[in-house]
Amino acid sequence: MSERMIAYCGLDCAGCKAYLATQSGDAAALAQVAAEWSKAFGVSLTAENIACDGCQADGRKIPHCATCEVRACAIEMGVPNCAYCKSYGCETITAFLAQAGEAKTTLETIRRTL
């Protein structure tokens, strides 16, 4: 992957095991990620339902994308990711970033370049 793909929330798809396995067509790796995430999050996931082309792509997405408040808000605001939002620091993104420090670092780095 030559270009970074940053999710609406600031996560870098290049660091996502499901995205990488999907893009490389590695079914075994995707099954392993599904097993890891199932255990970690207490849900039942399969390789098929975690195949992901990124939350901004027209293709496959993990099930969480359908209910992700950050994604829905960024789409409504028409921004490439939350760093571009005039309401950056809102309750929606702040709650997520409290759990995902790497996403916060990415978004704040982007904001400094705007």
Secondary structure, DSSP 8 states (H G I E B T S, - for coil): --S--B-TTS-BGGG-HHHHHHHHT-HHHHHHHHHHHHHHHTS---TGGG--S-TTSSS---GGGGT-HHHHHHHHHT-SSGGG-TTTT-HHHHHHHTT-HHHHHHHHHHHHH-
